[in-house]
């Protein structure tokens, strides 16, 4: 188990796969800034951790410069023009399928996010060519990488559900079988697609010969997204949400993500006297879980595409609203709460460069392997994020052409009053804001070293794969007295493995006031900190 934080004096990167961390560091050693390093890491992680993310998905960026206002990039693709409630109902469907071409009903936005980030990197002094940034990813896709245990397990567990989806077996099986951990895994079609992006520019994903190839692929598999949907898409710079906290100013992504949930949890905990309890005690876990329930109520009442919201997401974080929610948190009894949104598979990565430019980034195809559909010419595994839409026209998340789907993704950052800058995040659907709260409170509120804050046992309120129960799941390493205390307060406690991937893959980097960098990667992942 990792127990000591990594430290360095110049630059640092963390990712849930060590090769992505190394790619980011190599870019910074070559003179690139943190944004360029993250573009390169995003490409590499798409090639080396393909069950968790890919270029057929969405992405969100939080960029915290050493001075001035933070910037966010929304790279969420909208629903296709043909993705109407009527089109699904005419097929006799009461819900959008979770897998298959009908789940591939939104534009993949992450490459647009890379393009938007590349432009911003140039404004901040970046000068490396795109071909250099994509070089590692192209090589890993072409020549192969060693299959991780995580990829093996995901392929084995999802094969029955995905084996009949277009292109899945050709892309993700080796010699017709689930690849063993340590086997070489190659993706020649993805390598060719990345090489086209390097040669023709990232915009070619949406407009040009590559876009025409992608559109033909989507039509061939029967997905609703077409060439006009691709051509209409561009990622956007947006203003991140912020929260005034006793420790500093916290930032996160705005709607359609649940960034407001992550900030609300920390705002509520700031109001209920969390600092007065013992770290990792039953009181600590209980208060975070109860704050999570209140924050989820905000999510489930208000959060969707911001153009369809009745209130601005920032207005959900007013002092008056948080004070009222905090007043309802009981210390001795678990409140009922309904149900969660379920799991999600994602990658979070962080980079801080030698100038103090910090990036918090998240990229996802939603469920493991997304829709399961792999496009025949381009080798792109398309996301199933649009499966989160409802076919009930009155629902908050009702499907509509051009509407952005709700996202659990939310990259986090903070500027603390003592001069520290922090970027942090996690994969894991309902678990993302809960893990963020665990890491932030352990490190910032209770003063734990960063790696200890990530490695310590975690909890998750909500569902995981194949389950309908919304239990409070805790890793086995919690003392029995803590488990018993939580159960006595009315929590439906379920004990998981000592280090359970259900808890997600977290990561964090802190730049201290003296310029020293401290980083941590999750022992539940295949990740590492790479530092200079």
VEXZA-309518 format. One line per 5 residues: their letters; for each residue x, y, z of C-alpha. Coordinates in steps of 0.001 Angstrom, whole numbers, plus 500000, padded with zeros to 6 digits. Layout:
<rs>
a> X,Y,Z  ...
</rs>
This chain:
<rs>
xxxxx> 500000,500000,500000  501211,503509,499176  501563,505444,502437  504105,508154,501583  503282,511099,499342
xxxxx> 505482,511778,496339  507244,515141,496456  509161,517233,493944  510169,520800,493178  509336,521371,489514
xxxxx> 506398,519523,487946  504106,516633,488751  501416,514472,487118  499119,511761,488434  496867,509372,486520
xxxxx> 495191,505996,487137  497635,504396,484694  501349,505030,485161  502050,505420,481439  499728,508437,481253
xxxxx> 501530,510071,484178  504857,509486,482437  503539,510925,479177  502479,514122,480932  505829,514480,482669
xxxxx> 507751,513894,479447  505831,516726,477779  506680,519098,480610  510337,518048,480481  510208,518934,476768
xxxxx> 509052,522458,477554  505305,521951,477454  502965,523479,479980  500423,521674,482154  497625,521969,479602
xxxxx> 499752,520483,476825  500838,517758,479220  497211,516943,479992  496250,516722,476326  499057,514198,475871
xxxxx> 498024,512286,478993  494388,512255,477842  495436,510664,474568  497649,508100,476292  495052,507118,478890
xxxxx> 492536,506568,476069  494923,504028,474551  496172,502277,477692  493011,502204,479859  490367,501631,477167
xxxxx> 487720,500038,479390  487463,503248,481422  487624,505985,478773  488319,506759,475150  488143,509321,472373
xxxxx> 484522,508334,471791  483545,509911,475120  483228,513264,476883  485601,515288,479037  485735,518217,481463
xxxxx> 488625,520480,482377  489318,522728,485364  492357,524938,484866  493716,526925,487813  496410,529389,486696
xxxxx> 498959,530752,489178  497092,534061,488995  493702,535134,487751  490381,533369,487510  490155,529607,486948
xxxxx> 488795,528413,483612  486683,525353,482851  486122,523551,479563  482832,521785,478903  483472,518978,476395
xxxxx> 480099,517293,476754  478486,516211,473504  474739,516788,473034  472056,514355,471936  471815,513749,468197
xxxxx> 469119,515458,466112  467562,512057,465508  467563,511167,469219  463949,511933,470052  461635,510338,472582
xxxxx> 459324,509371,469732  462091,507589,467845  462671,505264,470824  458996,504801,471614  458318,503811,468007
xxxxx> 460659,500899,468610  458562,499849,471588  461171,500979,474124  460257,502326,477548  463865,503294,478307
xxxxx> 467031,503993,476332  469139,500812,476100  472302,500905,478188  474339,499151,475485  474371,499021,471716
xxxxx> 473974,501605,468937  470822,503164,470384  472851,504007,473514  475391,505789,471286  473048,508745,470871
xxxxx> 475259,511706,471842  478219,513366,470141  481606,512442,471617  482913,515740,472965  486322,514988,474443
xxxxx> 488378,515663,471298  486649,519036,471056  487809,519613,474612  491381,518783,473636  491115,521350,470812
xxxxx> 489727,524006,473155  492502,523229,475659  495158,523360,472939  494052,526873,472008  494144,527911,475663
xxxxx> 497592,526315,476074  498859,528478,473223  497514,531590,474925  499492,530573,478014  502772,530072,476177
xxxxx> 502421,526503,474931  504280,525778,471736  504610,522015,471283  503166,520567,468063  500091,518366,468271
xxxxx> 502025,515448,466763  504351,515535,469775  501421,515491,472187  499823,512457,470546  503089,510591,469918
xxxxx> 502962,508294,472945  499301,507413,472473  499831,506508,468828  502751,504278,469767  500872,502519,472560
xxxxx> 497853,501864,470346  500024,500677,467438  502649,498615,469270  500571,497546,472234  500476,497846,476001
xxxxx> 500289,495263,478761  496713,494517,479793  495996,495595,483364  494137,493430,485852  491428,496074,485822
xxxxx> 490935,495729,482056  490940,491930,482298  488343,491963,485075  486128,494484,483281  486247,492518,480033
xxxxx> 485415,489257,481791  482565,490718,483813  480947,492557,480891  481559,490069,478079  478159,488382,478254
xxxxx> 476484,491771,477901  478793,493113,475188  479926,490211,473013  477165,490817,470441  477792,494547,470077
xxxxx> 479320,495715,466806  483098,495482,466873  483459,494724,470587  485032,491277,470313  487327,492319,467488
xxxxx> 488617,495258,469531  488739,493936,473077  489342,490186,472854  492681,488612,471977  492444,485468,469856
xxxxx> 488759,485327,470720  489302,485283,474488  489416,487770,477352  493006,489024,477409  494923,487967,480480
xxxxx> 496580,490536,482688  500036,491146,481233  499127,490182,477663  500003,492567,474822  496978,494565,473663
xxxxx> 497108,496408,470333  494602,498762,468688  495832,499434,465141  492657,501188,463972  492760,503545,466948
xxxxx> 496435,504227,466227  495549,505178,462661  492758,507463,463871  495059,509208,466340  497650,509606,463584
xxxxx> 495014,511273,461381  494199,513660,464220  497896,514454,464614  498261,515138,460898  494978,516933,460166
xxxxx> 494250,518584,463508  491821,517818,466307  489005,519661,464552  489063,516935,461888  487193,514676,464314
xxxxx> 484123,516808,463627  484744,518402,460237  486700,516870,457352  487711,513440,456013  488046,511799,459432
xxxxx> 484652,513157,460458  483156,511702,457269  484677,508334,458148  483298,508508,461692  479849,509481,460396
xxxxx> 479886,506556,457944  480844,504229,460796  478035,505520,463000  475530,505027,460195  476833,501513,459533
xxxxx> 476206,500414,463138  472830,502146,463375  473676,504913,465856  471562,508113,465802  474558,510497,465592
xxxxx> 475340,511681,462057  477779,513955,460245  475687,517069,460812  475679,516420,464552  479462,516144,464511
xxxxx> 479906,519273,462387  477734,521347,464729  479755,520514,467834  482367,522622,469581  483544,522455,473185
xxxxx> 483194,525637,475216  485075,527570,477863  482807,528134,480845  483055,529666,484296  483577,527036,486992
xxxxx> 481474,526934,490127  483123,528173,493300  482503,527848,497027  483845,529962,499866  485112,527549,502509
xxxxx> 486825,528256,505819  490007,526766,504309  489880,528729,501050  488067,528915,497723  487003,525647,496103
xxxxx> 486251,525146,492407  484408,522564,490374  482603,522029,487092  479202,523560,486457  476119,521839,485001
xxxxx> 475437,519444,483370  477854,517824,485823  477390,517163,489529  480191,519548,490440  477671,521437,492565
xxxxx> 477162,518242,494601  480852,517982,495448  481011,521623,496506  477741,521444,498447  478980,518479,500489
xxxxx> 482085,520383,501548  480061,523517,502231  477665,521575,504444  480509,519886,506327  482049,523304,506950
xxxxx> 478809,524266,508700  478303,521219,510935  481610,521318,512779  483369,518430,511071  486776,519613,512284
xxxxx> 485741,518877,515873  485294,515117,515321  487988,512474,514955  489259,511710,511459  487914,508440,509989
xxxxx> 485620,507920,512951  481969,506945,512698  481147,510645,513242  483321,511602,510258  481772,509042,507910
xxxxx> 478226,509703,509156  478445,513463,508658  479860,513113,505141  477178,510580,504207  474381,512767,505569
xxxxx> 475780,515818,503760  475939,513710,500599  472239,512891,500872  471337,516593,501081  473605,517420,498151
xxxxx> 472107,514600,496084  468696,516156,496683  469933,519300,494934  471239,517201,492072  468069,515217,491599
xxxxx> 465848,518301,491789  467742,520746,489607  470709,519415,487617  470479,518895,483872  471645,520746,480748
xxxxx> 472027,524335,482031  469823,525601,479210  466985,523538,480698  467558,524409,484374  465201,526575,486410
xxxxx> 468095,527952,488484  471751,528670,487843  473970,526009,489430  476005,528655,491275  472818,529807,493008
xxxxx> 472485,526351,494574  475539,527195,496687  474293,530346,498417  474878,530685,502147  471149,530688,502824
xxxxx> 470534,527456,500929  473510,525636,502460  472633,526899,505957  469123,525486,505600  470359,522120,504368
xxxxx> 472995,521888,507092  470383,522538,509769  468631,519306,508781  471661,517061,509272  471257,514838,512314
xxxxx> 474307,513507,514124  472750,510403,515599  470441,508990,512944  470760,508197,509229  468155,509978,507120
xxxxx> 466263,508228,504303  467360,509378,500897  465922,507466,497926  468431,506111,495411  471592,507061,493578
xxxxx> 472481,507484,489928  474552,504301,489942  478164,503674,488964  480279,505160,486214  483718,504347,484852
xxxxx> 485984,507253,484211  489541,508526,484562  490621,511563,486573  494100,513031,486092  495965,515997,487529
xxxxx> 498998,518026,486425  500845,521008,487896  503775,522473,485977  506873,524385,487070  505067,527733,486689
xxxxx> 502267,526664,489003  499666,526162,486252  497341,523426,487556  494928,521208,485628  492215,518888,486918
xxxxx> 490753,516734,484145  488237,513939,483738  487405,511820,480665  484784,509103,480352  482703,506811,478161
xxxxx> 480200,506372,481059  479823,502629,481740  482711,500196,481293  483335,500097,477513  480580,502676,476976
xxxxx> 477950,501543,474497  480147,498558,473642  479970,499602,469988  483347,499965,468275  483263,501817,464959
xxxxx> 484523,499577,462139  486907,501907,460278  488159,504125,463070  488286,501735,466037  486517,504272,468271
xxxxx> 484539,502838,471182  481519,505168,471446  480132,506279,474792  476683,505478,476203  476294,508700,478181
xxxxx> 472930,509316,476530  471500,506270,478296  471115,508603,481279  468309,510445,479473  464682,509640,480300
xxxxx> 461940,508872,477755  459432,510594,480050  458882,514011,478486  458170,515524,481920  461357,514233,483534
xxxxx> 464201,516599,484425  466500,514486,482252  464033,514040,479378  465713,513259,476061  465676,516029,473461
xxxxx> 467782,516670,470344  470709,518946,471153  470305,518514,474910  473364,517690,476990  473126,514574,479190
xxxxx> 473616,514732,482942  477177,513875,483960  478542,512549,487226  481988,513771,486094  483457,516671,488055
xxxxx> 487126,517717,488249  487932,519583,491460  490428,522214,492521  491100,524619,495375  493093,527681,496349
xxxxx> 493639,527468,500084  494212,530393,502426  497619,529070,503482  498890,529359,499888  498360,525760,498779
xxxxx> 496792,524982,495400  495139,521582,495092  493742,519575,492184  491952,516340,492954  489266,513986,491720
xxxxx> 488111,510436,491187  486166,508117,488939  483025,506398,490161  479562,507829,489415  477803,508451,492749
xxxxx> 481155,507890,494432  482956,510856,492848  481726,513589,495200  481978,511230,498179  485593,510341,497423
xxxxx> 486406,513990,496831  484959,514744,500270  486998,511947,501862  490264,513159,500289  489648,516859,500940
xxxxx> 488517,516476,504556  491315,514074,505433  494034,516258,503914  492763,519803,504403  490500,519565,507460
xxxxx> 492332,516859,509415  495870,517458,508139  496648,513957,506890  499478,513562,504341  498030,513451,500848
xxxxx> 498868,509806,500120  497458,508693,503468  494240,510530,502624  493901,508499,499403  495045,505148,500721
xxxxx> 492888,505105,503860  489694,503013,503754  486797,504635,501916  483038,504448,501765  480359,504767,499088
xxxxx> 476645,505433,499459  474866,504051,496404  474706,501248,493897  477443,499344,492122  477308,497066,489097
xxxxx> 474573,494428,489146  473042,495669,492385  469738,497368,493118  470544,498237,496737  471760,501667,497781
xxxxx> 473692,500476,500802  476478,502288,502603  479477,500318,501410  482693,500482,503422  486049,498861,502908
xxxxx> 486912,496101,505335  489810,498042,506853  487478,500236,508910  487521,499104,512562  484561,496949,513538
xxxxx> 483581,499541,516128  483091,502125,513363  480977,499703,511310  478845,498841,514343  478365,502503,515257
xxxxx> 477211,503382,511740  474791,500465,511700  473408,501560,515070  472660,504989,513571  470502,503328,510929
xxxxx> 472934,503032,508012  472507,499884,505891  476146,498840,506128  477787,496547,503565  481444,495551,503932
xxxxx> 483606,495244,500807  487172,494104,500154  490055,495854,501956  491029,497705,498749  487965,497616,496512
xxxxx> 487893,499111,493015  484246,499944,493675  485626,502918,495597  487063,504387,492414  490485,505601,491368
xxxxx> 491304,508870,493095  494288,511163,492716  495546,514524,493940  498383,517016,493666  499069,519903,496042
xxxxx> 501433,522774,495356  502532,524179,498682  503176,527866,499267  506935,527311,498998  506559,525634,495583
xxxxx> 507025,522064,496806  504689,519635,495057  503018,516759,496902  501204,514030,494965  499243,510866,495596
xxxxx> 497874,508079,493420  495275,505481,494337  496511,501999,495287  493188,500690,493924  494280,501750,490420
xxxxx> 497199,501089,488058  498357,504635,488524  501403,506485,489713  502734,509927,490398  505384,511077,487927
xx> 507472,513973,489194  510383,516192,488239
</rs>
